[in-house]
Amino acid sequence: MVTARLRMTVLAASLLAGCATPTFDGPITPPAVARAAMSIGANDTIRTQLAADLPGFMHDFADRMGALPERPMPFASYDIRPTDGFGRQGGTLPGQVFVHFYGEAWPGEMAKPGFAGDLAWHFAHEAGHLYQHQVYATGDQGAWVHEGGAEAFAAIAMHAQGKSAEANSHIAASVADCKKKLDARTIHAALGEAEYRVAYSCGLQVNLALDVELRRVAPASDGLFSVWRRFQEQSKGREPTEDDFLAAIAFIGNADLAARVCDMVSKPSPAFTFAAANSQW
């Protein structure tokens, strides 16, 4: 049980070093995560799982997207008595992964059977953002690209790490959440009305369906990861847009595939599939 209102260790040496941080030409290693995690002043459950799960996700993404330029440093905090609310937040900056838990209910939540799988997905999602390299489709309506992309990265990485049951549980919950929040609106309309969770739950379905179809029509590709590499390459030196992401889909797959993804996000009541046989997830 955490007794202080806020227990947080800021890994000051790494943070203050800034550009002095040594370059890193490979994926994060388990000992590196373990050393960083041991310094984190958060609940033992979070610390232990961070050290256990994050290395595998990082290795998987590095194999698909290339090594990061520096060793990622995890930061965690736990506020047992926030001014209000209960929840969890995460985020990334170049070379840094953040996770913050707040609210008195977390010790009980951490004891529940599904917590480990939920936390693993959270770590995989945030690790996925690291490999997106701060490349985002500008504008609220394009959030399905990077948030839905990170969700799909998490699903693929979870399956690769032997956590298929946990991944499928999260995907099923996302399907229900998307249907509830989208209702009869388009994804663009819902995001324009600040229904930000749609970027995650519906964006996940768009990106997973895209990954499956790309592997069918472009079997030499690595699906969604190939699109992201192309998206990053063509966006260098400027702010990318949703149209740039669709262009990357057309380049890796074909123009028809890009048009069908455009329909998924711009037309009401979308069907998140390209073919009846699309049942991988």
C-alpha positions in Angstrom: 0.0 0.0 0.0 1.3 3.4 -0.9 1.2 5.7 2.1 2.4 9.0 0.6 0.0 11.1 -1.4 2.3 10.9 -4.4 5.2 8.5 -4.9 7.2 9.3 -7.9 10.8 9.0 -8.8 12.1 11.2 -11.5 15.1 9.7 -13.1 16.9 13.0 -13.0 20.2 12.0 -14.5 18.6 10.8 -17.7 16.1 13.7 -17.9 18.7 16.4 -17.3 21.3 14.9 -19.5 19.1 15.6 -22.6 21.3 15.4 -25.6 24.1 13.9 -23.5 22.1 10.6 -23.3 24.2 8.0 -25.0 23.0 6.9 -28.4 21.3 3.5 -28.6 21.6 1.3 -31.7 19.4 -1.6 -30.5 16.1 -2.4 -28.8 15.8 -1.9 -25.1 17.2 -4.9 -23.2 15.6 -6.6 -20.1 18.5 -5.5 -17.8 18.1 -1.9 -18.9 14.4 -2.0 -18.2 14.9 -3.7 -14.9 17.4 -1.1 -13.7 15.1 1.7 -14.7 12.1 0.1 -13.2 13.8 -0.6 -9.9 14.1 3.2 -9.5 10.4 3.9 -10.1 8.5 4.8 -7.0 5.3 3.1 -7.9 3.4 0.1 -6.8 5.4 -3.1 -7.0 2.8 -4.6 -9.4 3.5 -1.9 -11.9 7.2 -2.0 -11.5 7.4 -5.8 -11.8 5.2 -6.0 -14.9 7.0 -3.0 -16.6 10.3 -4.9 -16.3 8.7 -8.2 -17.5 6.6 -6.9 -20.5 8.2 -3.8 -22.0 11.4 -5.5 -23.3 9.5 -8.0 -25.4 7.3 -5.3 -27.0 10.3 -3.1 -27.7 12.2 -6.0 -29.4 9.2 -6.8 -31.5 8.7 -3.2 -32.7 12.4 -2.7 -33.3 12.5 -5.8 -35.5 9.6 -4.3 -37.6 10.3 -0.6 -37.5 14.1 -0.3 -36.9 16.0 0.5 -33.7 15.4 3.7 -31.8 18.2 6.3 -31.7 18.4 6.1 -27.9 17.6 3.9 -25.0 14.0 4.5 -23.8 13.6 5.4 -20.2 10.3 4.5 -18.4 8.8 6.9 -15.8 5.9 6.0 -13.6 4.0 7.8 -10.9 1.1 6.9 -8.6 -1.1 9.5 -6.9 -3.3 7.7 -4.3 -5.3 10.8 -3.4 -5.7 13.1 -6.3 -7.9 16.2 -6.0 -10.6 14.4 -8.0 -11.1 11.4 -10.3 -9.7 8.0 -10.9 -7.8 6.7 -13.9 -4.6 6.2 -15.7 -2.7 8.3 -18.2 0.2 7.5 -20.5 2.4 9.2 -23.0 5.7 9.3 -24.8 8.4 11.7 -25.7 11.5 10.8 -27.7 13.3 8.2 -25.6 10.8 8.4 -22.7 7.6 6.4 -21.7 5.3 7.8 -19.0 2.5 6.2 -17.1 0.6 7.8 -14.3 -2.0 6.2 -12.0 -4.3 8.3 -9.8 -7.0 7.4 -7.3 -7.5 5.3 -4.2 -9.1 2.4 -6.0 -6.0 1.3 -7.8 -4.7 -1.2 -5.2 -8.0 -3.1 -5.5 -8.0 -2.8 -9.3 -4.5 -4.2 -9.4 -5.6 -7.3 -7.6 -8.2 -8.2 -10.2 -7.5 -11.0 -12.6 -7.7 -8.9 -15.8 -5.4 -6.2 -14.6 -2.1 -7.8 -15.8 -3.5 -8.1 -19.4 -4.9 -4.6 -19.4 -1.6 -3.1 -18.1 0.4 -5.1 -20.7 -1.8 -3.6 -23.4 -1.1 -0.1 -22.0 2.6 -0.7 -22.1 2.5 -2.1 -25.7 0.4 0.9 -26.8 2.8 3.4 -25.4 5.8 1.5 -26.8 4.1 1.6 -30.2 4.0 5.4 -30.0 7.8 5.4 -29.5 8.2 3.8 -32.9 5.8 6.2 -34.5 8.5 8.8 -33.8 6.1 11.6 -33.0 4.6 11.4 -36.5 0.9 12.2 -36.2 -1.8 13.1 -38.7 -2.6 16.7 -37.9 -6.1 17.7 -36.8 -8.6 16.0 -34.5 -10.2 14.0 -37.2 -6.9 12.3 -38.0 -6.4 10.9 -34.5 -7.5 7.4 -35.6 -4.2 7.2 -37.5 -1.8 7.4 -34.6 -4.0 6.3 -31.7 -5.7 3.5 -33.6 -2.3 2.6 -35.1 -0.7 2.3 -31.6 -3.7 0.2 -30.5 -3.2 -2.1 -33.5 0.6 -2.2 -32.8 -0.3 -3.3 -29.3 -2.6 -6.1 -30.5 0.0 -7.5 -32.9 2.7 -7.3 -30.2 0.5 -8.9 -27.6 -0.1 -11.8 -29.9 3.6 -12.1 -30.7 4.4 -12.2 -27.0 1.9 -15.0 -26.3 -0.8 -12.8 -24.8 -3.5 -13.6 -27.4 -6.3 -14.1 -24.8 -5.6 -10.8 -23.2 -5.4 -9.1 -26.6 -8.6 -10.6 -27.8 -10.4 -9.5 -24.6 -9.3 -5.9 -25.2 -10.3 -6.0 -28.8 -13.7 -7.3 -27.9 -14.2 -4.5 -25.4 -13.1 -2.0 -28.0 -15.6 -3.3 -30.6 -18.4 -2.7 -28.0 -17.1 0.7 -27.1 -16.8 1.8 -30.7 -20.3 0.8 -31.5 -21.7 2.6 -28.4 -19.7 5.8 -28.9 -20.0 6.0 -32.7 -23.7 5.3 -32.9 -24.8 6.5 -36.4 -22.0 9.0 -36.8 -18.9 8.8 -38.9 -15.5 8.4 -37.2 -14.6 11.9 -38.5 -17.8 13.4 -37.1 -17.4 11.7 -33.7 -13.8 12.9 -33.4 -14.8 16.4 -34.5 -17.3 16.4 -31.6 -14.5 15.5 -29.1 -15.4 11.9 -28.7 -11.7 11.1 -28.4 -12.1 7.4 -27.4 -13.3 6.7 -30.9 -9.8 7.3 -32.1 -8.8 4.3 -30.0 -11.7 1.8 -30.1 -12.8 2.5 -33.7 -9.3 3.3 -34.9 -8.1 -0.1 -33.6 -10.6 -1.8 -35.9 -9.7 0.3 -38.9 -6.0 -0.4 -38.5 -6.4 -4.1 -37.7 -8.6 -4.7 -40.7 -6.1 -2.7 -42.8 -3.2 -4.9 -41.5 -5.0 -8.1 -42.4 -5.9 -6.9 -45.9 -2.5 -5.6 -46.6 -0.9 -8.9 -45.8 -3.4 -10.4 -48.4 -2.9 -8.0 -51.2 0.8 -7.2 -50.6 2.2 -10.4 -49.0 5.8 -9.2 -49.3 4.9 -6.3 -46.9 4.8 -6.2 -43.2 1.2 -4.9 -43.3 0.5 -1.9 -41.1 4.1 -1.5 -40.1 5.2 -1.1 -43.8 2.6 1.6 -44.2 3.9 3.4 -41.1 7.5 3.2 -42.4 6.3 4.8 -45.7 4.2 7.4 -43.8 7.2 8.4 -41.8 9.5 8.6 -44.8 7.2 10.7 -46.9 6.4 13.1 -44.0 10.0 14.1 -43.2 10.4 17.9 -42.8 6.7 18.7 -42.6 3.5 18.0 -40.7 1.8 14.9 -42.1 -2.0 14.7 -42.7 -4.5 11.9 -42.9 -4.2 12.1 -46.7 -0.5 11.3 -46.3 -1.4 8.2 -44.4 -3.9 7.2 -47.1 -1.2 7.8 -49.7 1.1 5.4 -47.8 -1.6 2.8 -47.9 -2.0 3.2 -51.6 1.8 2.9 -52.0 2.1 -0.3 -50.0 -1.3 -1.8 -51.0 -3.3 -0.1 -53.8 -5.5 2.9 -54.4 -8.7 0.9 -53.9 -7.6 -0.1 -50.5 -6.8 3.5 -49.5 -10.2 4.5 -50.8 -12.0 1.9 -48.7 -10.1 3.0 -45.6 -11.2 6.5 -46.3 -14.8 5.3 -46.5 -14.4 3.6 -43.1 -13.6 6.8 -41.4 -15.8 9.2 -43.4 -19.1 7.3 -43.8 -21.6 6.3 -41.1 -22.0 2.8 -39.7 -18.8 1.5 -41.2 -18.1 -2.2 -41.6 -14.5 -2.8 -40.3 -13.7 -5.5 -42.8 -12.5 -5.8 -46.4 -13.7 -9.4 -47.0 -15.9 -12.0 -45.4 -12.8 -14.1 -44.7 -11.2 -11.3 -42.8 -11.3 -13.0 -39.4 -7.8 -13.0 -38.0 -8.8 -11.0 -35.0 
